[in-house]
Amino acid sequence: MLLSQAKYIHDLLEKVKMVDAKPILTPLPSDLKLTKHGTTKIVSVPVADATLYQSVVGALQYITVTRPELSYSVNKVCQFMSEPMEEHWKAVKCILRYLKGTIDYGLSLKSAPQGEPYTLEAFCDADWGMDMVDRRSISGYFLQS
Protein backbone atom coordinates (compact mmCIF):
# COMPACT_ATOMS: atom_id res chain seq x y z
CA MET A 1 0.00 0.00 0.00
CA LEU A 2 1.30 3.46 -0.88
CA LEU A 3 0.19 6.43 1.21
CA SER A 4 0.49 9.46 -1.03
CA GLN A 5 -0.62 13.08 -0.84
CA ALA A 6 -0.15 13.94 -4.52
CA LYS A 7 -3.42 15.89 -4.81
CA TYR A 8 -2.75 17.80 -1.58
CA ILE A 9 0.73 18.73 -2.84
CA HIS A 10 -0.66 19.74 -6.23
CA ASP A 11 -3.27 21.97 -4.53
CA LEU A 12 -0.53 23.54 -2.41
CA LEU A 13 1.57 24.24 -5.51
CA GLU A 14 -1.47 25.87 -7.13
CA LYS A 15 -2.05 28.01 -4.03
CA VAL A 16 1.44 29.51 -4.28
CA LYS A 17 1.42 29.57 -8.11
CA MET A 18 4.29 27.08 -8.44
CA VAL A 19 2.60 24.36 -10.52
CA ASP A 20 4.99 25.11 -13.40
CA ALA A 21 8.07 25.50 -11.17
CA LYS A 22 11.26 23.74 -12.18
CA PRO A 23 11.82 20.68 -9.93
CA ILE A 24 15.01 20.25 -7.91
CA LEU A 25 16.66 17.13 -6.48
CA THR A 26 16.93 18.04 -2.79
CA PRO A 27 14.56 19.90 -0.45
CA LEU A 28 17.25 22.35 0.75
CA PRO A 29 20.86 23.01 -0.26
CA SER A 30 23.22 21.25 2.16
CA ASP A 31 25.20 24.43 2.81
CA LEU A 32 22.17 26.62 3.63
CA LYS A 33 22.40 28.07 7.16
CA LEU A 34 19.19 29.86 8.10
CA THR A 35 19.16 32.37 10.95
CA LYS A 36 16.44 34.60 12.36
CA HIS A 37 17.79 37.42 10.17
CA GLY A 38 17.87 35.40 6.92
CA THR A 39 21.01 33.37 6.30
CA THR A 40 24.55 33.55 7.65
CA LYS A 41 25.56 35.29 4.40
CA ILE A 42 22.58 37.55 3.68
CA VAL A 43 20.55 39.78 5.98
CA SER A 44 17.02 39.64 4.64
CA VAL A 45 13.83 41.69 4.82
CA PRO A 46 10.52 40.47 6.28
CA VAL A 47 8.21 38.59 3.91
CA ALA A 48 5.36 40.60 2.39
CA ASP A 49 2.71 38.08 3.56
CA ALA A 50 3.61 36.33 6.83
CA THR A 51 0.19 34.63 6.90
CA LEU A 52 0.90 32.91 3.57
CA TYR A 53 4.29 31.76 4.86
CA GLN A 54 2.69 30.32 8.00
CA SER A 55 -0.08 28.65 6.00
CA VAL A 56 2.33 27.01 3.54
CA VAL A 57 4.71 25.85 6.27
CA GLY A 58 1.75 24.40 8.18
CA ALA A 59 0.74 22.49 5.04
CA LEU A 60 4.32 21.23 4.69
CA GLN A 61 4.15 19.92 8.27
CA TYR A 62 1.07 17.90 7.30
CA ILE A 63 2.88 16.50 4.24
CA THR A 64 5.68 15.10 6.44
CA VAL A 65 3.20 12.44 7.65
CA THR A 66 3.69 10.57 4.37
CA ARG A 67 6.99 12.19 3.38
CA PRO A 68 9.35 11.76 6.36
CA GLU A 69 12.39 12.77 4.28
CA LEU A 70 11.10 16.34 4.49
CA SER A 71 11.06 16.45 8.30
CA TYR A 72 14.44 18.14 8.74
CA SER A 73 13.85 20.77 6.05
CA VAL A 74 10.34 21.58 7.24
CA ASN A 75 11.58 21.79 10.84
CA LYS A 76 14.16 24.38 9.75
CA VAL A 77 11.58 26.67 8.14
CA CYS A 78 9.17 26.17 11.07
CA GLN A 79 11.67 27.86 13.38
CA PHE A 80 10.90 31.21 11.76
CA MET A 81 7.09 31.22 11.82
CA SER A 82 6.83 34.28 14.07
CA GLU A 83 9.00 36.58 11.94
CA PRO A 84 9.63 35.05 8.50
CA MET A 85 12.15 36.75 6.22
CA GLU A 86 12.48 36.60 2.44
CA GLU A 87 15.40 34.16 2.71
CA HIS A 88 13.15 31.83 4.75
CA TRP A 89 10.48 32.09 2.04
CA LYS A 90 13.11 31.17 -0.57
CA ALA A 91 13.88 28.04 1.48
CA VAL A 92 10.16 27.15 1.55
CA LYS A 93 10.05 27.56 -2.23
CA CYS A 94 13.00 25.15 -2.53
CA ILE A 95 11.01 22.57 -0.58
CA LEU A 96 8.02 23.16 -2.86
CA ARG A 97 10.20 22.74 -5.98
CA TYR A 98 11.47 19.45 -4.54
CA LEU A 99 7.87 18.35 -3.99
CA LYS A 100 7.05 19.29 -7.58
CA GLY A 101 9.59 16.75 -8.81
CA THR A 102 8.63 14.05 -6.31
CA ILE A 103 4.86 14.56 -6.19
CA ASP A 104 4.09 10.85 -6.62
CA TYR A 105 6.36 9.71 -3.78
CA GLY A 106 4.75 8.42 -0.63
CA LEU A 107 5.03 6.07 2.30
CA SER A 108 5.08 2.43 1.22
CA LEU A 109 3.64 -0.13 3.63
CA LYS A 110 4.31 -3.82 3.05
CA SER A 111 3.46 -6.94 4.96
CA ALA A 112 6.13 -9.40 6.04
CA PRO A 113 6.53 -12.48 3.85
CA GLN A 114 4.30 -15.30 5.04
CA GLY A 115 5.97 -17.44 7.68
CA GLU A 116 8.87 -15.01 8.25
CA PRO A 117 9.29 -12.63 11.18
CA TYR A 118 8.81 -8.93 10.64
CA THR A 119 12.17 -7.17 10.96
CA LEU A 120 12.74 -3.56 11.82
CA GLU A 121 16.03 -1.64 11.59
CA ALA A 122 16.67 1.73 13.19
CA PHE A 123 19.34 4.31 12.44
CA CYS A 124 20.01 7.64 14.16
CA ASP A 125 22.41 10.55 13.91
CA ALA A 126 22.97 13.81 15.76
CA ASP A 127 24.54 17.17 15.04
CA TRP A 128 25.65 18.38 18.45
CA GLY A 129 25.28 22.13 18.99
CA MET A 130 25.44 23.11 15.33
CA ASP A 131 22.13 25.00 15.07
CA MET A 132 23.17 28.53 14.10
CA VAL A 133 20.08 30.07 15.70
CA ASP A 134 20.20 28.74 19.25
CA ARG A 135 23.13 26.29 19.35
CA ARG A 136 20.82 23.36 20.10
CA SER A 137 21.62 19.86 19.02
CA ILE A 138 19.67 18.34 16.16
CA SER A 139 19.05 14.63 15.93
CA GLY A 140 17.11 12.39 13.63
CA TYR A 141 16.19 8.78 13.18
CA PHE A 142 15.14 6.44 10.43
CA LEU A 143 13.24 3.16 10.70
CA GLN A 144 12.98 0.59 7.93
CA SER A 145 11.48 -2.83 7.67
C-alpha positions in Angstrom: 0.0 0.0 0.0 1.3 3.5 -0.9 0.2 6.4 1.2 0.5 9.5 -1.0 -0.6 13.1 -0.8 -0.1 13.9 -4.5 -3.4 15.9 -4.8 -2.7 17.8 -1.6 0.7 18.7 -2.8 -0.7 19.7 -6.2 -3.3 22.0 -4.5 -0.5 23.5 -2.4 1.6 24.2 -5.5 -1.5 25.9 -7.1 -2.0 28.0 -4.0 1.4 29.5 -4.3 1.4 29.6 -8.1 4.3 27.1 -8.4 2.6 24.4 -10.5 5.0 25.1 -13.4 8.1 25.5 -11.2 11.3 23.7 -12.2 11.8 20.7 -9.9 15.0 20.3 -7.9 16.7 17.1 -6.5 16.9 18.0 -2.8 14.6 19.9 -0.4 17.2 22.3 0.7 20.9 23.0 -0.3 23.2 21.2 2.2 25.2 24.4 2.8 22.2 26.6 3.6 22.4 28.1 7.2 19.2 29.9 8.1 19.2 32.4 11.0 16.4 34.6 12.4 17.8 37.4 10.2 17.9 35.4 6.9 21.0 33.4 6.3 24.5 33.5 7.7 25.6 35.3 4.4 22.6 37.6 3.7 20.6 39.8 6.0 17.0 39.6 4.6 13.8 41.7 4.8 10.5 40.5 6.3 8.2 38.6 3.9 5.4 40.6 2.4 2.7 38.1 3.6 3.6 36.3 6.8 0.2 34.6 6.9 0.9 32.9 3.6 4.3 31.8 4.9 2.7 30.3 8.0 -0.1 28.6 6.0 2.3 27.0 3.5 4.7 25.8 6.3 1.8 24.4 8.2 0.7 22.5 5.0 4.3 21.2 4.7 4.2 19.9 8.3 1.1 17.9 7.3 2.9 16.5 4.2 5.7 15.1 6.4 3.2 12.4 7.7 3.7 10.6 4.4 7.0 12.2 3.4 9.4 11.8 6.4 12.4 12.8 4.3 11.1 16.3 4.5 11.1 16.4 8.3 14.4 18.1 8.7 13.8 20.8 6.0 10.3 21.6 7.2 11.6 21.8 10.8 14.2 24.4 9.8 11.6 26.7 8.1 9.2 26.2 11.1 11.7 27.9 13.4 10.9 31.2 11.8 7.1 31.2 11.8 6.8 34.3 14.1 9.0 36.6 11.9 9.6 35.0 8.5 12.1 36.7 6.2 12.5 36.6 2.4 15.4 34.2 2.7 13.1 31.8 4.7 10.5 32.1 2.0 13.1 31.2 -0.6 13.9 28.0 1.5 10.2 27.2 1.5 10.1 27.6 -2.2 13.0 25.2 -2.5 11.0 22.6 -0.6 8.0 23.2 -2.9 10.2 22.7 -6.0 11.5 19.4 -4.5 7.9 18.4 -4.0 7.0 19.3 -7.6 9.6 16.7 -8.8 8.6 14.0 -6.3 4.9 14.6 -6.2 4.1 10.9 -6.6 6.4 9.7 -3.8 4.8 8.4 -0.6 5.0 6.1 2.3 5.1 2.4 1.2 3.6 -0.1 3.6 4.3 -3.8 3.0 3.5 -6.9 5.0 6.1 -9.4 6.0 6.5 -12.5 3.8 4.3 -15.3 5.0 6.0 -17.4 7.7 8.9 -15.0 8.3 9.3 -12.6 11.2 8.8 -8.9 10.6 12.2 -7.2 11.0 12.7 -3.6 11.8 16.0 -1.6 11.6 16.7 1.7 13.2 19.3 4.3 12.4 20.0 7.6 14.2 22.4 10.6 13.9 23.0 13.8 15.8 24.5 17.2 15.0 25.7 18.4 18.4 25.3 22.1 19.0 25.4 23.1 15.3 22.1 25.0 15.1 23.2 28.5 14.1 20.1 30.1 15.7 20.2 28.7 19.2 23.1 26.3 19.4 20.8 23.4 20.1 21.6 19.9 19.0 19.7 18.3 16.2 19.1 14.6 15.9 17.1 12.4 13.6 16.2 8.8 13.2 15.1 6.4 10.4 13.2 3.2 10.7 13.0 0.6 7.9 11.5 -2.8 7.7 
